[in-house]
Amino acid sequence: MGDIGCPFCNPPPEDIVLSNNLCYARYDKYPVSPGHLLVIPFRHVADFFDATDAEEIALLALVRDAKTLLDDRFHPDGYNVGVNVRAAAGQTVMHLHIHVIPRYAGDVEDPRGGVRGAIPEKRAY
């Protein structure tokens, strides 16, 4: 099952770091920081707002599991968790995925504003 040509459908077992009955986590192939994970539903669903209630619960449970794994393996100082919905928001793979990005003290000069940095001139407030 899945969309032919979708890089997130039918993941190879060796790419799966964590999973539950409805979704899985794998390392991002273009990581922002060491340990950057993607949490992805097995079912091909375009974006967060198309997920079922059960998928939302499973996704958020796996985000929590991802944090535990990353705490143990990478010892980050913080996290950004985010979802890009549609091209206007930066989504490039049209299969829902949640970024779990470990953050490390000093990885940027001034981390204030966090995900607000999606629009750089609005980050600082």
C-alpha positions as CSV (number, residue, x, y, z in Angstrom):
1,M,0.0,0.0,0.0
2,G,1.2,3.5,-0.7
3,D,1.8,6.0,-3.4
4,I,4.2,4.9,-6.2
5,G,7.2,7.1,-6.1
6,C,6.6,8.4,-2.6
7,P,9.9,8.3,-0.6
8,F,8.0,7.7,2.7
9,C,5.7,4.9,1.5
10,N,6.9,1.3,2.0
11,P,10.0,2.2,4.0
12,P,12.9,-0.4,4.0
13,P,13.0,-2.1,7.4
14,E,16.5,-1.0,7.9
15,D,15.4,2.7,7.8
16,I,12.9,2.3,10.6
17,V,14.3,3.5,13.9
18,L,11.0,3.3,15.9
19,S,7.5,2.3,15.0
20,N,4.0,1.6,16.3
21,N,0.9,0.2,14.7
22,L,0.3,3.3,12.5
23,C,3.5,5.2,12.0
24,Y,7.3,4.9,12.0
25,A,10.3,7.1,12.6
26,R,13.5,7.3,10.5
27,Y,16.4,9.6,10.4
28,D,16.1,12.6,8.0
29,K,18.3,12.1,5.0
30,Y,19.1,15.8,5.1
31,P,19.4,16.5,8.8
32,V,19.4,19.9,10.3
33,S,21.3,18.6,13.3
34,P,22.6,15.3,14.6
35,G,19.7,12.9,15.4
36,H,17.1,14.7,13.3
37,L,14.2,12.3,13.0
38,L,11.0,12.2,10.9
39,V,7.8,10.6,12.3
40,I,5.7,9.4,9.4
41,P,2.3,7.5,9.1
42,F,2.5,4.3,7.2
43,R,-0.6,5.2,5.3
44,H,-0.1,7.7,2.5
45,V,-1.7,10.9,3.8
46,A,-0.8,14.3,2.4
47,D,-0.6,16.5,5.4
48,F,-1.3,16.7,9.2
49,F,-4.9,17.9,8.7
50,D,-5.7,14.8,6.7
51,A,-4.6,12.3,9.4
52,T,-7.2,10.4,11.3
53,D,-7.7,10.8,15.0
54,A,-6.0,7.4,15.6
55,E,-3.0,8.5,13.4
56,E,-2.6,11.8,15.3
57,I,-2.5,9.9,18.6
58,A,0.0,7.4,17.2
59,L,2.2,10.1,15.7
60,L,2.3,12.1,18.9
61,A,3.1,8.9,20.9
62,L,6.0,8.3,18.5
63,V,7.2,11.9,18.8
64,R,7.5,11.2,22.6
65,D,9.3,7.9,21.9
66,A,11.6,9.7,19.5
67,K,12.6,12.2,22.2
68,T,13.4,9.4,24.6
69,L,15.6,7.7,22.0
70,L,17.3,11.0,21.1
71,D,17.9,11.9,24.7
72,D,19.7,8.5,25.2
73,R,21.7,8.6,22.0
74,F,22.5,12.3,21.3
75,H,21.9,14.1,24.6
76,P,20.5,17.3,23.1
77,D,19.8,20.5,25.1
78,G,16.4,21.1,23.5
79,Y,14.1,20.3,20.6
80,N,12.1,21.8,17.7
81,V,9.1,19.8,16.7
82,G,7.3,20.9,13.5
83,V,5.2,20.0,10.6
84,N,5.2,21.7,7.2
85,V,1.7,21.7,5.6
86,R,1.6,22.2,1.8
87,A,4.1,23.9,-0.5
88,A,3.4,27.4,0.8
89,A,4.7,26.3,4.2
90,G,7.7,24.5,2.8
91,Q,6.4,21.0,2.5
92,T,8.4,19.3,-0.3
93,V,7.3,15.6,0.2
94,M,3.5,15.4,0.1
95,H,3.3,12.7,2.7
96,L,2.7,13.8,6.3
97,H,5.9,13.8,8.4
98,I,6.8,15.5,11.7
99,H,10.3,16.8,12.2
100,V,11.8,16.1,15.6
101,I,15.0,18.2,15.6
102,P,17.4,17.9,18.4
103,R,18.9,21.3,19.4
104,Y,22.3,21.8,21.0
105,A,23.5,24.8,23.1
106,G,25.4,27.1,20.7
107,D,24.2,25.5,17.5
108,V,23.0,28.9,16.4
109,E,24.0,32.3,17.8
110,D,20.5,33.2,19.1
111,P,17.9,30.5,19.1
112,R,15.1,32.7,20.4
113,G,12.0,32.5,18.3
114,G,12.5,28.9,17.4
115,V,10.0,27.8,14.7
116,R,9.1,31.4,14.1
117,G,12.3,31.4,12.1
118,A,10.3,29.9,9.2
119,I,9.8,33.6,8.3
120,P,13.2,35.0,9.3
121,E,12.2,38.6,9.8
122,K,9.4,37.5,12.3
123,R,11.7,35.3,14.4
124,A,12.8,38.0,16.9
125,Y,10.1,39.7,18.8
